Amino acid sequence: MRADMSQIIGDNPVGETDSDHWLSVSDLMSGLMIVFLFIAISMMHFVRIERDSIKEIAMAYRDTQVSLHRDLLAEFGEDLDRWQAEIDEQTLEVRFLNPEMLFDSGRATIRRPFRDVLSNFVPRYMAVILRYRDRIEEVRIEGHTSSDWARGVSVDNAYFNNMGLSQARANEVLRYAYEVTPSDEDRSWMRAAVAAVGFSSARPVIAPDGSEDVYRSRRVAFRVVTDSETQIKRIINDRPGR
């Protein structure tokens, strides 16, 4: 009878088979946990490298910004008042803020006083920024207007009329800046890195009371854009999994 039961249930007790089964599952789970742990450690490592790289770029950007602003101020500090210009430390813009010197109302032809200023300013400006050419993405010559236009013109039409005017003015300033740049090498760099952009009334100067400063909004700016944003995007796009 006992021999018959042994043949029915087999030589190994059921409990021993279950134990072996659960031991195999336990080993599998332990192995998976180790794999996931290594993946998590690797991801943390890449995140730390990415964070440190972005931090390094941010510090380099700040150093470039401070250094370039210092050099621009050293070069043009004594000229700003008579040109009615200013240099913004945060945006690295050189802004010319006297619209009566820049252009006639509604026109894109550069007035003689501003041509004289540009003849003096542009070669010196190029000499400064070309020291940083490896860290500069582009230089924008920006045309800005107030929101004003002729009486009876709708807000929409005024915006687009000013868009055309601001772009035409930026183009004329770029053209003249190119003409007064003496070096062929510098002109070659300008063709690759300098752009003319008209903003219409999209970026007005705001007065202390919160209203638009119509007079100061009509301006021309030379703005340096560093390559820090491009480098940060490259780091993000090159990270594993993308």
C-alpha positions in Angstrom: 0.0 0.0 0.0 2.8 2.4 1.0 4.7 1.5 -2.3 1.5 2.2 -4.3 1.2 5.7 -2.7 4.8 6.4 -3.4 4.2 5.6 -7.1 1.2 7.9 -7.1 2.8 11.0 -5.5 6.3 10.5 -6.6 9.6 10.3 -4.7 9.8 14.0 -3.7 7.4 15.5 -1.4 5.1 18.3 -2.8 6.5 20.7 -0.2 10.1 20.3 -1.4 9.0 21.1 -5.0 7.2 24.2 -3.9 10.2 25.4 -2.0 12.4 25.0 -5.0 9.9 26.9 -7.1 9.7 29.8 -4.7 13.5 29.9 -4.3 13.8 30.3 -8.1 11.2 33.2 -8.1 13.1 34.8 -5.2 16.4 34.6 -7.1 14.8 36.1 -10.2 13.3 39.0 -8.2 16.7 39.6 -6.5 18.4 39.7 -9.9 15.8 42.1 -11.3 16.3 44.4 -8.3 20.0 44.5 -8.9 19.5 45.3 -12.6 17.1 48.2 -11.7 19.5 49.4 -9.0 22.3 49.6 -11.6 20.0 51.4 -14.0 19.0 53.9 -11.3 22.6 54.5 -10.4 23.5 55.0 -14.0 20.7 57.5 -14.5 21.7 59.4 -11.4 25.2 59.6 -12.8 24.1 61.0 -16.1 21.8 63.5 -14.4 24.6 64.7 -12.2 26.9 65.0 -15.2 24.2 66.9 -17.1 23.5 69.2 -14.2 27.2 69.9 -13.7 27.6 70.7 -17.4 24.7 73.1 -17.4 26.0 74.7 -14.3 29.4 75.1 -15.9 27.8 76.7 -19.0 25.8 79.0 -16.9 28.9 80.2 -15.0 30.8 80.6 -18.3 27.8 82.6 -19.7 27.8 84.9 -16.6 31.6 85.4 -16.9 31.2 86.2 -20.6 28.4 88.6 -19.9 30.2 90.4 -17.1 33.4 90.6 -19.1 31.7 91.8 -22.3 29.6 94.4 -20.5 32.8 95.7 -18.8 34.6 96.0 -22.1 31.7 97.7 -23.8 31.4 100.2 -21.0 35.1 100.8 -21.0 35.0 101.5 -24.8 31.9 103.6 -24.9 31.3 104.9 -21.4 32.3 108.5 -22.3 30.2 108.5 -25.5 26.9 107.3 -24.1 25.5 110.7 -22.9 26.2 112.6 -26.1 24.9 109.8 -28.2 21.8 109.4 -25.8 22.6 105.7 -25.6 22.8 103.1 -22.9 24.3 99.7 -22.3 22.1 97.1 -20.6 24.1 94.7 -18.4 21.5 91.9 -18.5 20.8 91.8 -22.2 24.1 93.2 -23.5 22.2 95.7 -25.6 23.6 99.0 -26.8 20.5 101.1 -27.2 20.3 104.4 -29.1 17.3 106.2 -27.6 17.0 109.6 -29.4 14.5 109.0 -32.2 15.0 112.5 -33.6 18.6 111.7 -34.2 17.9 108.3 -35.7 15.2 108.6 -38.4 12.6 111.1 -39.7 9.1 110.1 -38.6 7.7 107.2 -40.6 10.9 106.9 -42.7 13.7 104.3 -42.8 16.5 106.6 -44.1 19.2 107.1 -41.5 19.6 110.7 -40.6 23.1 112.3 -40.9 23.7 112.6 -37.1 23.1 108.9 -36.6 25.2 108.0 -39.6 28.1 110.0 -38.0 27.5 108.1 -34.7 27.5 104.7 -36.5 30.7 105.6 -38.4 32.4 106.0 -35.0 30.5 103.3 -33.1 30.5 100.3 -35.4 34.3 99.7 -36.0 34.9 100.1 -32.2 32.0 97.8 -31.4 33.2 95.1 -33.8 36.7 95.3 -32.3 35.2 94.6 -28.8 32.8 91.8 -29.6 35.1 89.9 -32.0 37.3 89.2 -28.9 34.4 87.0 -27.9 33.5 85.5 -31.3 33.8 81.9 -30.1 31.1 82.5 -27.5 28.7 84.6 -29.6 25.8 83.0 -31.3 24.7 86.1 -33.1 24.5 89.9 -33.0 21.0 91.4 -33.6 20.5 94.9 -34.9 17.0 95.5 -33.6 14.5 98.1 -34.8 11.8 99.2 -32.4 8.9 101.6 -32.7 6.2 102.9 -30.4 2.6 101.7 -30.8 1.6 105.0 -32.5 0.7 105.4 -36.1 -1.5 107.8 -38.1 -4.8 108.8 -36.6 -7.7 106.6 -37.6 -5.5 103.5 -38.2 -6.6 100.4 -36.3 -4.4 98.8 -33.7 -3.8 95.8 -36.0 -2.8 97.9 -39.0 -0.6 100.2 -36.8 1.2 97.1 -35.5 1.9 95.7 -39.0 2.8 99.1 -40.4 5.3 99.6 -37.6 6.6 96.0 -38.2 7.5 97.0 -41.8 9.0 100.3 -40.6 11.1 98.7 -37.8 12.4 96.0 -40.1 13.3 98.5 -42.8 15.2 100.6 -40.3 17.0 97.6 -38.9 18.0 96.6 -42.5 19.3 100.1 -43.2 21.4 100.2 -40.0 22.9 96.8 -40.8 23.6 97.9 -44.4 25.4 101.0 -43.2 27.2 99.1 -40.4 28.5 96.7 -43.0 29.7 99.6 -45.2 31.7 101.2 -42.4 33.3 97.9 -41.3 36.8 98.1 -43.0 38.1 94.5 -42.7 37.0 91.9 -45.2 37.4 89.3 -42.4 35.1 91.2 -40.1 32.6 91.6 -42.9 32.7 87.9 -43.5 31.9 87.3 -39.9 29.0 89.9 -40.0 27.4 88.0 -43.0 27.4 84.8 -40.9 26.5 86.2 -37.5 24.7 89.6 -37.7 21.0 89.8 -38.3 18.5 92.7 -38.7 15.3 92.2 -36.8 12.3 94.5 -36.7 10.1 94.2 -33.5 7.4 96.8 -34.3 5.9 97.9 -31.0 6.2 94.5 -29.4 8.9 95.5 -26.9 8.0 99.0 -25.7 9.9 100.9 -23.1 7.7 101.2 -20.0 7.6 104.5 -18.0 7.7 104.4 -14.2 3.9 104.9 -14.1 3.4 101.7 -16.2 2.5 103.5 -19.4 4.4 103.2 -22.7 7.3 105.6 -23.0 6.5 106.5 -26.6 9.7 108.6 -27.1 12.2 106.0 -25.8 10.3 103.1 -27.4 11.5 104.4 -30.8 15.0 103.1 -30.7 17.7 101.0 -32.4 19.6 98.4 -30.4 22.7 96.3 -31.0 22.3 93.1 -29.0 24.7 90.2 -28.4 23.3 86.7 -28.1 25.7 84.2 -26.6 25.9 80.5 -27.4 25.0 79.3 -23.9 21.4 78.4 -24.9 22.6 76.3 -27.8 25.1 74.5 -25.7 22.5 73.6 -23.1 20.1 72.3 -25.8 23.0 70.2 -27.2 23.6 68.7 -23.7 19.9 67.8 -23.3 19.6 66.4 -26.8 22.7 64.2 -26.4 21.7 62.6 -23.1 20.9 58.9 -23.1 17.5 57.9 -24.2 17.0 60.7 -26.8 
